[in-house]
Amino acid sequence: MTSTELETKHVDSQQSSMRWWALVVLSAAQLMVVLDATVITIALPYAQRDLGISDGDKQWALTAYTLIFGGLLLLGGRMADYLGRRRIFLVGLVGFAAASALAGLAQTGPQLFLGRGLQGAFAALLAPAALSLLSVIFTDVQERARAFAVFAGITAGGIAFGLIVGGALTEFASWRWTLLMNTPIALIAVVGAVAVIARDIPVPRTGGYDLPGAVTVTFGLVAIVYGFSRAAEHGWLAGSTLGLLGAGFALLIAFVAIEARSANPLLPLRIPGEINRGGALLAALLIPIAMFAMFLFLSFYYQNTLGYSPLKAGIAFLPFPVGIGIAAAVTSSLMPKFGPRPLMVVGALLGVVGLLWLAQLSYGDGYAFSVLPAQLVMALGMGPLFVGMQAVALHQVDAEDSGVASALLNAAQQVGGAVGTALLTTLSVQAAKNYVTDNPAVDHLVERASIYSYDVAFYIGAGFFLAAAVVIAVMIRDKPENLIEGDEHAAAIPVAV
């Protein structure tokens, strides 16, 4: 081997090593974004007491984050394409660090809500930039599958991990650290990104930023997410709920019309219009609805029925991210051979089995035999689902559109989560009322009614998993060789050496 060949091999080895360090940095950022959707959930009663927040206003500690995050995602993704993914990623990290400090050090309720809203705004820059960087840094099909497996495991398991971290910090430190912990992590990630991710070349722009499209989609997504949040509290037929949902859908229809006519669209309609990507995006909308059936109502079951402390309730979810990690690793080795469709269908059907298992919960059941096995079955299904969704949603997307495609995937998941929370909460509350009416003389009526309402939510969640399985089977048609061909569409971004 000549000296030139040895030097080339050494450089390639360095590049490969740095790619995996880049994955560490991108994964840390993604974990912060996912954690912050749930990490304050258990801490919220303590923050409410310390800051004097009313019961009517406490929802804004959660809603301010999800509203702004969901509403600005598409704009954030397109900014990553036009201004540079690495640059927007760094701006998002610095802004997220500052916003987390503001929220964690808040002395009043409005300061906390402002900090949470700013976290959502900078998360809308971080999330699509991180996923688009991942898609263009890893172009080898085997490496890309492994990288997506790591990212998918963090995305799917981060919700459960957020409950664990939130419970531990609240119990042993302070609710403020559920927010303040982001600041040092984000600043360390800034240093890591500068060290291992090279500057990318922004997409040349021939026109403006499509401001009409940006305004309509941002306000449309905000209205829909907020409308579903209001539905959980005020009911589906409340004037405010119907008004928000109607306005949101009208704005999204206007957005599609604008994009179809725009010379420089915020979201080229060819991205969701391709059948494989359309299937992945529809699955990304349905699966969070089903997942929230598990997270939301098992959280209630652990604390209200089994009497677990916040920390113990968080730890009870630990098998879920562990199972996802194992399943995602297996999926990464199988996907280049079998393609995404069969693995994702199996994952969705495992989700159906897991939720049907949970739906058999009755009064007097315990964790080890009634909950843990079902949770593990679901976790094994989530691995292939999230790895496949991310791979297919970004497969054969031109490099100049990877930011907005990543944002669209995130937006679908955000809307799905909002729909799941509102829909399942409303239906479970009604189920509990019906149980009390139909069984007034039964012993332990309140506990039994609660468990019955959870079972109803689990059955409904299983239906959404089944719908996702049908969508995947019909719409996702990519074969392993197509995944390899898709790498030609991504312009690789080098990593620093």
N, C-alpha and C positions, 0 to 999 in steps of 0.2 A: 504494500500500500504506500503510495507516494505521500510526501509531506502535505501537499495540497489536499489530498483525500482525507488525511488524518485531521487537518485543520477544519475541513468541512464537517466531518463527523463530530468533532468536538463542539463546533458551533451549533449543529443540530441537536446535540445532547443538551447543551445549555438552553436552547430555545424550548425544548420539551420540558425541562425542569421548570423554567419560568412560567410556562403555560399553566402548570399545576399550581404554582404560587399565585398566579392571577386568579385561578379558580377559588383559592382560599379567600382572597380579598373580595371577590364578587359574592361569594357565599356568605361572608360576614355581613355584607351590606343587605343581602336578601333576607337574612335571618332577622336583622333589626326591623326591617319593614314588616315582615310577617308577625314577629313578636308583638309589635306595638298595636296590632289590631286586637290582641287579647290580654297582654301582660297587665294592663291596668284594671281588668275586670274584677279580680278578687280584691284589689287594693282600693277600688272605688269607694266603698263605704267609709274607709278611714280618711280618704281625701275629702269626702263630703263633710265629715265631722270637723276636720281641722280647718277647712276653708269656709265653713258656713254655707255650703251649697244646698239649695232647696231640693226636695224630691222631684219637683217639676223640671229643674234645670240640670240634674246630675247626668242625664242621658247625653248632654253635649260633650262630656269628657270622652265618650266613645264616638258619637255622631260627627263631631267636628273633624276628627281624623278621617273617618271613612268617606264622608261627603266630599271633602276637598281632594282626597286621594283619588277617589273614583272619578270625580269630575274633570280633573286636570291630566289624567293619564295619557290620552291621545295627544294633547298638546305637548306634554313632556316627551313623549316618544318621538314626535316629529322634530322637536328642538334638538334631541340627541342626534338625529340624522343630519340636520342642517348645520348645527354648531359644533359637532364632534362628540362622539359617544364618551370618550374619556373625559373631555372638558365638562360635559353635563353631569357625568358620574361624580366628578370631584366637587362641582358646585353643590350637587345634591347631598354629598357627605358632609361638607362644611355647614351647609344650611341645616341639615338634620341634627348635627351636633349642637348648634346654637339653639334651635327650636326645642330640643330635648332639655337643655339647661334651663331655658325660660319656663317650660312646663313644670320641671322638677322643683324649681325654686319659687314657684308661684305663691303669692301671699293672698290672693283672692280667687274666686271662681272664674271671673272673666279672664284673668291672666292665664289660668290653667287652660281654658277653652282656646285662647289665642295661641298658646304654645302648641296645643294639640292640632289646631288647624294648620299652623305652619309646618308641623311635622308631616301632615298629610300632603302639603304642597311640595315639600322637598322629596318626600317618598315618591311622588308622581314623576319626579325627575330620575330618582335612583333606580326604581324597579325596571322600567323599560330599558334604561341605559345599560344596566347590569346584564339583563337577559340578551340584549342585542350584542353586547361585547362578547358574551359567552358563545353566541352563535357564529361569530366571525373569527374568534381566536382559535376555536377548535374546528378544524376543517376535515381532519381524518375521521372516517366514519366510526372506527372503534373508540378513539379518544373522545369524540363528540358524544357517543352513547354513554360513556362513563361520566363525562362532565354533566350531561343532562340528568343522569341518575342522582348525582350528588345534589344538584340544584333542585330537582323534583322532591327529593327526600326532605330538604330544608323547607321547601314551600308547603308540602303537605303536613309534615310533622311539626312545623314551627308553631301552629296554633295550639297544639297540645303542650308543647314545650313552654309556650308563653304562660300557660296556666300554672305550670310547675315553678317557673322562675318567679312569676308574680306572687304565688303563695309563699315561697321561701323568703323573698325579700320583704314582703309585708309582715311575715311572722317574726323574722329575726333582725330586720333592719328598720326600714321605714317605707311607706308607700312611695315616697319621693324617689327612692332608688330604682323603682320600676321604670322611671323616666330618665333619671340622671345617668344610669349605666350606659345609655346610648352614646353619651358625649365622648368618653375616652375610647370606646370601641370605634366610633366613626372617625376620630382623629387618627387612631392607629391605622385604620383602613386607608385614610388619605395618604399617609406615608407609604403604605404598601402599594397603593395604586400608582403613585409617582415612580416607585422603584421598579415595578414589574410590568406595567402596561404602557406601551409606547403610544405616542400621539397618533390618532387616526386622522385621515383626510376627510373633512366634512363633505357631504353631498353638494355639488354645485347647484345653486338655485338660479332658475331662469325667471322666477316671478316672486310674488310676495309670500306671506305666511298663511294665506287663505283665512283671513280674520273672520269672515262670515261663518265659515265652517267651524273654526275654533270656538267661536261664541256659542253657536247653536248646539254643538256636541257637548261642550262643557256644562252649559245650563241644563241641557237635556238629561245628561247623566246625573247631575246633582239633584234635579227634580225627581227622577225615578228612584234613586237611592233613598232620598229623604221621604218620598211618598211611601215606599215600603216600610221604612222605619216608623212613620206615623201610623201606618196600618196596624202594626203590632200593638200600639198603645191606644189608638182612638177608633179602630175598626175600619173595615174595608169600605163601608158605605158612608163614612164621614165625608163631609164636603171638602175638608182640607186634603184628605187622602185622594179622593177622586180628582180634585183639581190639580194636585201635584202630578199624579200619574198621567192624567190627560195632557197636561202641558209638556211633561217630559217626552211622551211618545210623539206628540206633535212636533216638538223640536227635533227629535231624532229623524222623523220623516223628512222634515225640512233639510236636515243635514245631508241625508242621502241624496236629495234632489240637488243640493248645492254641489256636492262632490261629483255628481254625474256630469255637471256642466263646467266645473272649474278646470282651468288649464293647468293649475298647480295645486291639486287637492291635498288637503291635510291627510286624508285616508283614501288612497287609490282603491276603488271598489274591486279591483282585480284581486286584492289580498283576501278579503272574506269570500269573494265570489268563486274561487277555486274550490272544487268539491271537497278535497281532503282537508284543506285548511278550514273550510266552512264547518265540516264535521267536528274537527278538533275544537273550534270555538264554541259550537253548540254544546259539545260535551263539557267544555269548561264552564258553561252557564248552568248546566244541570247538576253536575257532580257536587259543587259546593252546597247546593240546596240539600242534597242527601247527607253530606258530611255534617252539616249543622244539626241535623236530626240527632246525630250521635254526640257531638260535642256539647251542644246546648242542654240537652235533656239528661245526659249522663252527669253533667256538672250539677244539675238540680238533684238528681238521684243520689249522688255521693254525699252532698252536703245536707240536703233536706230530709232524705229518707234514711240513709245510713249514718248520718251524723258525723261525717268526716270533717276535720279541720281544713282550712284553706290549703295548707301544705300537703296534707294527706290526700285531699281530693286531686291536687295537681300530680302527685306521685302515682295515683291510681291510673292516670292517663299515660304514664311512661311507656308501657308496652307498645303503645300506638306508634310513636316516632321510631322506636327500635325496630318494630316490624316493618315499617315503611323503608327504613334504611336497608334492611336485609332484602326486601322485595325489589327495591330500586337497583341494588347491586346485581341481583340475578337478572333483572330485566335488561340491564346494560349489556350483558353478555349474550342475551338471547335475541335482542331486537335486530342486530345486523344479519342474523340468520333467518328469522321468521317474519320480520317486518312488524309494524306496530299493531295492525288490526287484531290478530288473534290474541295477542297479549293483553290489549286493552279490553277486549270483550270478556276475557277470563277475569280481569280485574274488576270490571263492572258487575259481573255475576257473583264474584266473591263479596262485593259490597252488598248485593241483594241478600245473600245468605247471612252475612253478619248482622244486618239490620232485622231480618226476620227472626234470627236467633234472639236478639235483644228484645224484640216485640213479645217474646214469651215471658218476660219478667212479671212476677206476681209478688204479692205481699209476703214477706218472710224470706225471699231469696237473698243470696249473698253475692259477694264480688267474685270469689274464686271460681265458682262453677257456672254462674249465670251471666257474668259480664266479661270476665277476662278472655275466655275462648272466643266470644263473638268479636271482641275488640281486636284480637290478633288476626282473625279471619279478614276483618275489614282492612286492617293495616296491610296485609299481604296483597289485597286488591288495589290499594291506593298507590303502591309503588309503580306498577306498570301503567296505571291510568295517568299519573302525573308526568312520568317520563315520556310516555307516548304523546300526551297533549302538547307538551313543550316542543318535542321534536317535530311533530307534524305541523303545528301552528307556524313554525319558522322554517319549515322545509321548502326549498326552492323559492324562498323570498329573496329578491335582489338585495344586495348589500345596502343600497341606498334607502331601502324601505324597512330594514330590520328593526329600527327603533320603534316605528309606529306599529309594526306587526306585533312586537313584544308588548306594546302598550295595549293593543286590542285584546290580547290574551288576558292580561291583568284586569282590564276593564270588565271582561266577561265574568271573571271569577269574582270581582267585587260586586257586580250586580247580582250574581247568583247567591252570594252570601247574604246580601240584603233581602233578597226574595225569600231565601230559606228561613232567616230569622223571623220575618214578619208573618209569612204564611204558616209556618209550623207553630209559632207562638199562638197565633189566633185560633188555629184549629185545636190545639191541645187544651187551651183554656175552655173552649166550648165543650170539648169532650169531657173534661172534669166536671163541668156544670151538669151535663147530661147524666153522668154517672151518679152524682149526688141526688139528682131528682129521681132516678130510677131505682136507687138502692138506699133509701133513707134509713133503714134499720140495721144495716150491716155494721159489724164491729170495725174499729179503726178506719172509719169512713174517709177521713181526710187523706190518710196515707194511701189507701186503696184507690181513691179517686185520682190522686197525683200519679201513681204508677200506671193506672189505666190511660191517663192522658199522654204519658211518655210512650206507652205502647202504640197508641194511635199515631203519634209522630214518627215512630220507627217504621211502622207499616207504610206511611206516606213516603218517607225517605227511601224505602226499598223500591217503591214505584218509580221514583226519579232515577235511581240506579238502573232499573230495568229499561227505562226510556233511553238512558245514555247508552246502554248496551246495543239497543236497536239502531240508534243514530250512528254509532261507531261501525256496526256491521254493514250498514247500508252506504255510508258516505266515505269512510276512510278506506281507500283502496291501494294505498302505497305498498309496494313490494320492497324487499330488501335492496334490490338493485337500484330502485328509484332513490332510496336514501343515499346511496353512494353517488349517483348521478347528481343529486341535489347539492353536493358539496361544491360543484362547479359554479354555482350561483353566488357563493359567498366569497367576497374578497377578504382574504385573511389579514388581520391586524397583527403586526409583529408584537412581541413582548420584549421588554428591555433586557439587554445582556451586558 
